[in-house]
Amino acid sequence: MNKLRTILSLLGVTVGIFSIITVFTLVDTMEAELKNSFDMLGDDVLFIQKWPWAPEEGKEYEWWKYFQRPQPTLRNMEDLASRIQGAAAVAFRADGQGTASYRNNTFSGAVIDAVTYDYCRAFTLNISQGRYFTPIESDGGRNVCVIGQVIAESLFPIESPLGKVIKVNGRNAEVIGVFEKEGNSLVGNGLDQVVLVPYAFGARLMDVKSLDADIVVKAAEGVSNKQLKDEIISDFRAIRRLRPAEENDFAVNESSMISSFIDTIFATVNVVGFIIGIFAIIVGGFSIANIMFVSVKERTNIIGIQKALGAKNPFILLQFLFESVALCIIGGSAGLVLIGIIVLIVNSVQESFDIILSISNIALGVIISAVIGIVSGIVPASIAARLNPVDAMRAK
């Protein structure tokens, strides 16, 4: 009966620690995956776009204003490139969707990126086969393309795609390169499903004026993002001919905005997760407190004998407190082991991303277990320590 009572009490702590650490583990994993997904953007690259990635500090996201803004244009990019001093590269990109096909194989939903030549200078493009297009191919709008690994595997399952002519939205395009595989993430497949083409060629594949577009600006060596951003705003306001009192009709985005926004979101999620988990922890704490009260009552005679033999109050107190903490740590450890097993199983059956049970979360689980043990055991342990030895020995 005592064993069953102890197991049921430990189960409360196990469930509590399992709940709260599972939430923290999933939140940490999602946060890390999201940030890794945006690593390609680069810390020194800024994006001039119609829509800001996050609301300004202290303000709401005023989408109704952003909706009315004009898209950046190729002419805007060319004007900016001729003015700006703190940039190592300035490129233009328009994103659309379409279909890529080769003979009987078709890949629907491909992302078609129409870019100017300096796009390769703004980003590190990892090409596993072939090459990027040349300035002549870019300026002349040659029908060449670099494709993602998923598209390459779909269209050319048993042969090399290099030199082959595929159809992109019904037009011929020679494959001159293939990107390295990036794999799945929480925000998509990166460049795996992309067909990268020169902008002038892309303008024949899509109605680029109706697409979301951005101007990509990479900072020159020694130029901070703040310096570059200030210069972009100044130059682009002049290009757009905005009066001093007029608001910007464009956004200058950078990867740190996403990181800050993600941190804010997941900080809130962590708090909510902790609140949810703490209720399970409280239930477990009450279970441990109950078993400790029962333990004190059942061992009253033993406590009396210990005091008669010279045991001091602190010794009795620490004895029961240690027992309470030990029970909670055992229960919490069982919860952590259960999480670890589930993480191993999930990671072995899916390859999209790895769920990581971090050392900090394991340590947090143990610390929470110990704290619950102290809180749950302090009252029963104090009662045991204050027992009168004579009355305790007479207790039945």
C-alpha positions in Angstrom: 0.0 0.0 0.0 2.8 2.4 0.9 4.6 1.6 -2.4 1.4 2.3 -4.4 0.9 5.6 -2.5 4.5 6.6 -3.2 4.3 5.7 -6.9 1.0 7.7 -7.3 2.6 10.7 -5.5 5.7 10.5 -7.7 3.5 10.3 -10.8 2.2 13.8 -10.1 5.7 15.2 -10.1 6.6 13.2 -13.2 3.6 14.5 -15.1 4.4 18.1 -14.0 8.0 18.0 -15.0 7.2 16.2 -18.3 4.6 18.9 -19.1 6.7 21.9 -18.4 10.0 20.7 -19.9 8.2 19.3 -23.0 6.8 22.8 -23.6 10.2 24.4 -23.1 11.8 21.9 -25.4 9.3 22.3 -28.2 9.5 26.1 -27.9 13.3 26.1 -28.0 13.4 23.8 -31.0 10.9 25.9 -32.9 12.8 29.1 -32.1 16.1 27.6 -33.1 14.7 26.2 -36.4 13.1 29.5 -37.3 16.3 31.4 -36.7 18.3 28.9 -38.6 15.9 29.2 -41.5 16.7 32.9 -41.8 20.5 32.4 -41.5 20.8 32.8 -45.3 19.6 36.4 -45.1 22.9 37.4 -43.5 23.6 39.8 -40.7 24.9 42.5 -43.1 22.2 42.5 -45.7 19.2 44.9 -45.8 16.0 44.6 -47.8 14.1 47.5 -49.2 10.5 46.3 -49.5 6.9 47.4 -49.5 6.0 45.5 -46.3 8.0 45.7 -43.0 8.7 42.3 -41.4 7.7 43.5 -37.9 5.8 46.4 -36.4 7.8 49.4 -35.3 8.7 49.4 -31.6 5.7 50.6 -29.6 3.3 50.6 -32.6 0.9 48.2 -34.1 1.4 46.7 -37.6 -0.3 49.3 -39.8 -1.0 47.0 -42.7 -3.6 49.3 -44.2 -0.9 51.9 -44.8 1.7 49.4 -46.1 -0.9 47.9 -48.5 -1.0 51.3 -50.4 2.8 51.5 -50.8 4.3 51.0 -54.3 6.6 48.0 -54.9 10.3 48.7 -55.4 11.2 48.7 -59.0 14.3 47.8 -61.1 14.7 51.6 -61.9 14.7 52.3 -58.1 17.5 49.7 -57.6 19.6 51.2 -60.5 19.1 54.8 -59.0 20.1 53.6 -55.5 23.1 51.7 -56.8 24.4 54.9 -58.5 24.0 56.9 -55.3 24.9 54.7 -52.3 28.4 54.7 -51.0 28.3 52.2 -48.1 27.2 49.1 -50.1 29.2 46.2 -51.4 26.4 45.0 -53.6 22.9 46.1 -54.7 20.6 43.7 -56.4 16.9 43.4 -57.4 14.7 40.3 -56.9 11.1 39.5 -57.9 9.5 36.3 -56.6 6.8 34.4 -58.4 5.6 30.8 -58.8 5.3 28.5 -61.8 5.9 25.1 -63.2 9.2 23.5 -64.3 9.1 20.5 -66.6 11.5 18.2 -68.6 10.0 15.7 -71.0 7.4 13.7 -69.0 8.5 15.0 -65.6 6.8 18.1 -64.1 7.3 20.1 -60.9 4.4 22.3 -60.0 4.7 25.1 -57.4 8.3 26.0 -58.1 9.5 29.3 -56.7 10.8 31.4 -59.6 13.3 34.1 -58.5 14.2 36.7 -61.1 17.3 38.4 -59.9 20.0 40.8 -61.2 23.6 39.7 -61.4 24.8 41.2 -58.0 22.4 38.8 -56.2 25.4 36.4 -56.0 27.5 39.1 -54.3 24.8 39.9 -51.7 24.4 36.3 -50.6 26.5 33.2 -50.4 24.9 30.8 -53.0 26.1 27.3 -52.5 26.0 25.6 -55.9 26.9 21.9 -55.9 26.9 21.5 -59.7 27.6 23.9 -62.4 27.8 27.7 -62.0 26.0 31.0 -61.5 25.1 33.0 -64.6 27.6 35.6 -66.0 27.1 39.4 -66.2 26.6 39.0 -70.0 23.9 36.3 -69.5 22.3 38.4 -66.8 22.2 41.7 -68.7 21.2 40.0 -71.9 18.3 38.1 -70.3 19.7 34.8 -71.6 17.4 31.8 -71.0 19.5 30.1 -68.3 18.7 29.0 -64.8 20.1 27.6 -61.6 17.7 25.1 -60.0 17.1 23.7 -56.5 18.0 20.2 -55.5 14.4 19.0 -55.1 13.5 20.2 -58.6 16.7 18.6 -60.0 15.8 15.3 -58.4 12.2 15.5 -59.6 13.0 16.4 -63.2 16.2 14.4 -63.6 16.0 11.3 -61.3 18.7 9.3 -63.2 20.8 11.9 -65.1 22.6 15.1 -64.6 20.6 18.3 -65.2 23.5 20.3 -66.4 23.2 21.5 -70.0 19.6 20.2 -70.3 16.9 22.5 -71.5 13.8 22.5 -69.3 10.6 24.5 -69.6 9.8 27.1 -67.0 6.3 28.5 -67.4 6.3 27.2 -70.9 9.6 28.8 -72.0 12.9 27.0 -72.6 15.7 27.5 -70.1 19.1 25.8 -70.0 20.1 24.5 -66.6 23.6 25.8 -65.8 23.7 25.1 -62.1 22.2 23.2 -59.2 22.0 24.5 -55.6 23.2 22.3 -52.7 20.3 20.7 -50.8 19.2 22.7 -47.8 16.5 20.3 -46.5 13.2 21.1 -44.8 12.6 23.7 -42.2 9.7 25.3 -40.4 9.4 28.0 -43.1 9.9 25.9 -46.2 12.6 24.3 -48.3 15.0 27.3 -48.8 16.5 27.1 -52.3 15.5 23.4 -52.8 12.4 24.4 -54.8 13.8 27.5 -56.5 14.4 28.3 -60.2 16.8 31.2 -60.2 16.8 33.2 -63.5 18.3 36.5 -64.8 15.8 39.3 -64.1 15.4 40.2 -67.8 14.6 36.6 -68.6 12.2 36.4 -65.6 10.3 39.4 -67.0 9.4 37.2 -69.9 8.3 34.3 -67.7 6.1 36.3 -65.3 4.3 39.6 -64.9 7.1 41.0 -62.6 5.3 44.3 -62.0 2.5 42.4 -60.1 4.9 40.4 -57.9 6.4 41.1 -54.5 9.9 42.5 -55.1 12.8 43.8 -53.0 16.1 45.5 -53.4 18.9 43.7 -51.6 21.7 45.8 -50.2 24.8 44.2 -48.7 27.0 46.5 -46.4 30.5 47.2 -47.4 33.3 46.1 -45.1 33.5 48.4 -42.1 30.0 49.8 -42.6 27.5 49.0 -39.8 23.9 48.1 -40.5 22.8 51.3 -38.9 25.0 53.4 -41.1 23.9 51.6 -44.2 20.2 51.8 -43.1 20.4 55.6 -42.6 22.1 56.0 -46.0 19.4 53.9 -47.7 16.6 55.8 -46.1 18.1 59.2 -47.1 18.9 58.1 -50.7 15.6 56.2 -51.3 13.5 59.1 -50.0 15.3 61.3 -52.6 14.6 58.6 -55.3 11.0 58.5 -54.3 10.9 62.3 -54.1 9.3 62.4 -50.7 8.9 65.7 -48.9 10.5 66.1 -45.4 7.2 65.9 -43.7 6.1 62.8 -45.6 6.4 59.3 -44.1 8.5 56.7 -45.8 6.6 54.7 -48.4 9.0 51.8 -48.1 10.5 49.5 -45.4 14.1 48.7 -44.7 14.2 45.2 -43.2 17.1 43.2 -41.7 17.4 39.8 -40.1 17.8 41.2 -36.6 14.1 42.4 -36.9 13.0 38.8 -37.4 15.2 37.5 -34.5 13.8 40.2 -32.1 10.3 39.5 -33.2 10.8 35.7 -32.7 12.3 36.3 -29.3 9.3 38.4 -28.3 6.8 35.8 -29.5 8.6 32.8 -27.9 9.2 34.7 -24.6 5.4 35.0 -24.4 4.9 31.3 -25.4 7.4 30.3 -22.7 5.5 32.2 -20.0 2.2 30.6 -21.1 3.8 27.2 -21.2 5.3 27.7 -17.7 1.8 28.7 -16.3 0.2 25.6 -17.9 3.0 23.4 -16.5 3.0 24.9 -13.1 -0.5 23.7 -12.4 0.7 20.1 -13.0 3.7 20.8 -10.7 1.4 22.1 -8.0 -0.7 18.9 -8.1 2.5 16.9 -7.8 3.7 19.1 -4.9 0.5 18.5 -2.9 0.9 14.8 -3.5 4.4 14.8 -2.1 3.3 17.0 0.9 0.5 14.6 1.6 2.8 11.6 1.6 5.2 13.4 3.9 2.5 14.2 6.4 1.5 10.5 6.4 5.2 9.6 6.8 5.6 11.9 9.8 2.6 10.4 11.5 3.6 6.8 10.8 7.2 7.4 12.1 6.3 9.5 15.2 7.6 6.8 17.5 10.9 6.6 15.6 11.2 10.4 15.8 10.7 10.3 19.5 13.4 7.6 19.9 15.8 9.6 17.8 15.2 12.7 19.9 15.6 10.7 23.1 19.0 9.5 21.8 20.1 13.1 21.3 19.0 14.0 17.7 18.5 17.8 17.4 15.7 19.5 15.6 17.8 20.5 12.5 18.7 16.8 12.1 15.0 15.7 12.1 14.1 18.6 9.8 16.8 17.8 7.3 16.0 14.1 7.4 12.4 14.6 6.2 13.3 17.5 3.9 15.9 15.4 2.2 13.4 12.6 1.8 10.9 15.0 0.2 13.5 16.4 -2.2 14.7 12.9 -3.1 11.2 11.8 -4.0 10.6 14.9 -6.2 13.9 14.5 -8.0 13.1 10.8 -8.7 9.7 11.8 -10.0 11.1 14.6 -12.1 13.9 12.4 -13.4 11.3 9.9 -14.6 9.6 12.7 -16.5 12.9 13.8 -18.1 13.7 10.2 -19.1 10.3 9.9 -20.7 10.8 13.2 -22.6 14.2 11.9 -23.8 12.7 8.6 -25.1 10.0 10.5 -27.0 12.6 12.9 -28.5 14.7 9.9 -29.7 11.6 8.2 -31.2 10.4 11.4 -33.0 13.8 12.3 -34.3 14.3 8.7 -35.7 11.0 8.8 -37.6 11.1 12.3 -39.1 13.9 14.2 -40.8 12.4 17.7 -41.2 14.2 19.0 -38.1 15.7 17.7 -34.9 13.9 18.2 -31.5 16.7 19.0 -29.0 16.4 18.3 -25.3 19.0 20.8 -24.1 21.2 20.4 -21.0 19.7 23.7 -19.7 16.2 22.3 -19.9 17.3 19.1 -18.1 19.0 21.1 -15.4 15.9 23.3 -15.1 13.7 20.1 -14.7 16.0 18.9 -11.8 16.0 22.3 -10.2 12.2 22.7 -10.3 11.9 19.2 -8.9 14.2 20.1 -6.0 12.4 23.3 -5.3 9.0 21.5 -5.3 10.5 19.0 -2.9 11.7 21.7 -0.5 8.3 23.6 -0.7 6.3 20.4 -0.3 8.4 19.0 2.6 9.2 22.0 4.7 5.9 22.0 6.7 5.8 18.3 7.4 9.5 18.4 8.3 9.0 21.3 10.6 6.2 19.5 12.4 8.4 16.4 12.8 11.3 18.6 14.1 9.1 20.2 16.8 7.6 17.0 18.2 8.0 16.5 21.9 10.2 13.3 22.4 8.1 12.0 25.3 4.8 12.5 23.5 6.2 11.1 20.3 7.4 7.9 21.9 3.9 7.4 23.5 2.1 7.9 20.2 0.4 4.9 18.7 
